[in-house]
Amino acid sequence: MSLLEFASDELKNDKDIVLAAVAQSGLALKYASMELKNDKEIVMAAVRQDWDAPESYNTAAEARVNHATDYACAILEGNKNFDVTAPQYDEALKYASEALRNNKGFMESIVARNWFALQYAGDDVKNDEDIVMVAVTEDEFAMQYASNELKDDEEFVCEAIKKGGLAMMYASDRLKLNKQFMKRAIILEAHTLLFASDALKTDPEIVKLAVGLKGRALQYAKGLKNDKEIVELAVTQDGTALEYASEVLKRNREIVELAVTQGGRALEYASPVLQGDEPVVLLAVTQDGRALEYAAEHLRNDKEIVMAAVTQFGYALQHTSDELKNDKEVVMAAVTQDGRALEYASEELKNDKEIVMAAVTQYGEALEYASEELKNDKEIVVAAMVNLGLIEETDQFDTLIEVVMAAVVKDGKAWKYASDELKKGRKPDKPDGGISTPPSKLRPETPTSPPSPETPPPSPPPTPEIPETPPSGRKSPKKPGDDDFDYYTPQPPKLRF
């Protein structure tokens, strides 16, 4: 609500008054006089205030994206009753005069800032190729507000697809039925097959063109997912396209071998029988160790299979049996490839100095998973801190405390790698300057007599301040197992090819 609503007509036509009102709320433009609704300065002030209000701006923008996402999902699911009318919101621009909303120069400056302003543009602006392309360049969803004429213009739609494949969603039905045009669209973005007519989704020539460019476009095909030639083409381009093959072809050894050779994690979509087939699984884990997760249980306990997996991707150790997590050869291969795999080693091997040294040399933060005893080993801690870039290999230290404190000075967060014993303030008592871990470390010690008042217990070192910004140096790599697939599956609230 704006007080301008209750002002006299004279005040609603007072530029200073209206400027003050729209500076408070862009929607106050609704109550301005017709003359001031045609004033560029007034309207621009209202629009800017409207868009600068984070809550209203984000709500409107997110709703438009969500609507487009739902539309794409409806197409994928075959729902032809979806209401394609985009949601409208009470935004300042809708109250500008028709003359201003048809003013190309004025609207272009607004659309360049916020693509969805095109929704309130006049028909002349929505039919202007340059202005609409400005909006589509900012976000392909803007294509929904283009004129029907532009949505039916082959050249314009192709240019829009170059900005983002989802622009094809709003192309005219005529273009979606046009085989030659769809070939052009698919060459620009294979996933535009999603928006082709049902007839073209059953056309082998069209589908082959799409899956040959992006295998996962197979998901949009109709009646061809059991076509061996088409599925072979798809999984050769992207092994994970096996997800969309028919159940019959997921049991086909030739198809599955092609898929896992291209991308090991395609094993996830193979039939249970082939997930338990040793040659198939070996192919998969050799290509991508993460495929071990999808192997049958008996093969996750097969040393040859597991060695191939952890050699390619050390973190795959998490998916093997407890027996192999205690196999020194397997664990050594895993931590040599990725020190973080130490997290999944047996407790016994977390206390094996050779294993832990290999792990922290490859990835210093693996020290977090070492046994308490080895966290108190100066040689291990030095190797870890060197890898983390917190001390130099040439630095000389007499005690473990010196090592840790030197690292803490450079990065307060290094304190988390100190052993519990060091955090409690115990002094070095090993020849190499480390701290021995007493056998009773897992339970609190019970003193036989109360401590003497004259001899207070040692105080732990002060907890160092953690700097607000980390020091320059080695950056932690991507979290193991992070999905690096680059494929499209419609799923709100984000939708991108």
C-alpha positions, 0 to 999 in steps of 0.5 A: 500500500502507498499513501499516494493512493489516498492523495488528491489528483493534484498531488498524484500529478505532482512530480516531486510527490510521486518521485518520493512515493515511488522511491519508497515503493515502485508499486506506487506508480499505480496511483500516479496520474496518467501524465506521470505514468508516461514520464521516463524519470518517474517510471525508471525510478519506480522500476529501479526501486521495485527491482532493488527490493530483494524479496519481491525481485527474487520471488518474481524471478524464481517463480518465472524460472520455476514455471519454465522448469515445470513446463519442461518437466510437463513436456518430458512427462507427456502432460499436454494440459500444462498451463503455459501462461507465465505467472504475472506479478504486481510490478511497477512496470506494468503501470507505466503508460502503454506509450512508454512500454512501446518505446523501444529505446526506453524498454531496451535499457530496462530489458538489458537489466532484467529480462522479465521486464519483457513481459510488460513490454508493448507488442511492438517491443516484443516483436523487436528482434534486437530487444528480445535477443537482449533479453534472451541473451540474459536468460533463455526463458525470456523467449516466452515473452517474444511475439508469436511472429518471432517464435515462428521465425526460424533464424531468430529461434536458431539464434536464441537456441545459441544463447540457451537451448531452453529457448526452443521450449517456446518456439512455435508448434510449426517449428517443432513439427518441421523436421529440417528445422529440428535438425538445425536445432538439434545440431545447435543443442541436442537436448532440444529433441525434448521439444520436438513433436511426438512424431519427430521423437519417434523418427530414427534419423532425428533421434540418431542425430541427437544421441550422436551429439549427446547420448543422454538425449535418448531419454526424449526418444519415443519407441526407440529405446529398444533399438540396438543401433540407436542405444549403441550410438547413445552409450558410445557418446555417453555411457550413462545414457544406458539409464534410458535404454530398455530393460532388454538392452540393459541386459545386453552384454555388448551394450553394457560393455560399450557403456562402461568403457565410455563411462564406468559409472554407467554400471549403475544402470546395468542389469543386476546380472551384469553388475555381478559379471566380473569382466564387465565390472572390471571394465567399469572400475578400470575406467572409473573407480567410483563404479565399484559402488554399483558392483555386486557385493561379492565383487566388492570383496574381490581383490583384483576388482577392488585394486583396479578401482582404488588405483583409479579412484582411491576413495572407492575404498569406502565401497569394499568389504571390511576384509579388504579395508584391512588389506595393506596392499589395497589400502596402500594403493587407495591412499597413494591415489587419494590420501583421504581414503585413509578415512575408510581404512581399518583401525589397524591400518590407521595406526600403520605408519607406512600407510599413514605416511603415504596418505598424508604425503598425498593429502595432508588433511588425511592426518585427521583420520590417523590414529591418536598414536600417529597424530603424536608422531612428529615425522607424520605430522611434519609430512602432513604440514609440508603437504598443506603448505604450512611449513617448509620441508627444510624447516627444522623442529625439535619437538612436535609442539614446535611443528604444530605451533609453526603451522598454527601461526600460518593458519589457525585451523591447523590446530584441529590436526593436533592430537588430543594429547597435545591439545591437553598440554602433554609434553614431548616424551619421545626421542624424536620429539613426539608424544607417546600415547598412553595405553589408557588413552581411551578412558580417563585416568583415575588419580590414586591421590589428589594432586598437590595444591602446590603443583597445578596441572599443566595448562593446555596451549591457548586456542589460536585465533582462526583467521577470517581468510585462509592463507595463500597456499595449497587449496583443497581439491574437489571433494571426492565423489563430487558429481562431475557429470555434465548432463541435463535432467529437468528438476526444479528449481534449476533447469539448464541444458 
